[in-house]
Amino acid sequence: MSVAESIVHLPSWEDGGYGYTFFILAVMWSLAFIVINLLKKSEKKQRKLEKELYVEESKRRD
């Protein structure tokens, strides 16, 4: 089967094509969710550190 035929005629459930596609998409979504949460957590830590540094710096000025 050529590439054009495989695009037009998607694999059936019996061939396992949709199941694998769904599984891969679910894994990719899960990884994206984990990465986004880790980035949010690190951003929150960074903002907290910046706030503490700002408070320290403002105390030094006074």
C-alpha positions as CSV (number, residue, x, y, z in Angstrom):
1,M,0.0,0.0,0.0
2,S,1.4,3.4,-1.0
3,V,1.6,6.4,1.3
4,A,-1.3,8.1,-0.6
5,E,-3.5,5.0,-0.2
6,S,-2.7,4.7,3.5
7,I,-3.7,8.4,4.0
8,V,-7.0,7.9,2.2
9,H,-7.8,4.5,3.6
10,L,-7.0,4.8,7.3
11,P,-6.3,1.5,9.1
12,S,-9.2,-0.2,10.8
13,W,-9.6,-1.0,14.5
14,E,-8.7,-4.6,13.7
15,D,-5.3,-3.5,12.3
16,G,-4.6,-1.7,15.5
17,G,-4.0,1.6,13.8
18,Y,-6.5,3.7,15.7
19,G,-5.6,2.1,19.0
20,Y,-1.9,2.9,18.6
21,T,-2.7,6.4,17.5
22,F,-5.0,7.0,20.5
23,F,-2.3,5.6,22.8
24,I,0.4,7.8,21.4
25,L,-1.8,10.9,21.6
26,A,-2.7,10.0,25.2
27,V,0.9,9.6,26.1
28,M,1.9,12.9,24.4
29,W,-1.0,14.7,26.2
30,S,0.1,13.3,29.5
31,L,3.7,14.4,29.0
32,A,2.6,17.8,27.9
33,F,0.5,18.1,31.1
34,I,3.4,17.1,33.3
35,V,5.8,19.5,31.6
36,I,3.3,22.4,31.9
37,N,2.8,21.7,35.6
38,L,6.6,21.5,36.2
39,L,7.0,24.8,34.4
40,K,4.3,26.4,36.5
41,K,5.9,25.1,39.7
42,S,9.3,26.4,38.8
43,E,7.9,29.8,37.8
44,K,6.2,30.0,41.1
45,K,9.5,29.3,42.9
46,Q,11.3,31.8,40.8
47,R,8.8,34.5,41.5
48,K,9.0,33.8,45.2
49,L,12.8,34.0,45.1
50,E,12.6,37.3,43.2
51,K,10.2,38.7,45.7
52,E,12.5,37.8,48.6
53,L,15.4,39.4,46.8
54,Y,13.4,42.5,46.2
55,V,12.4,42.7,49.9
56,E,16.0,42.2,51.0
57,E,17.2,44.9,48.5
58,S,14.6,47.4,49.6
59,K,15.6,46.8,53.3
60,R,19.3,47.5,52.4
61,R,18.3,50.8,50.8
62,D,16.4,52.0,53.9
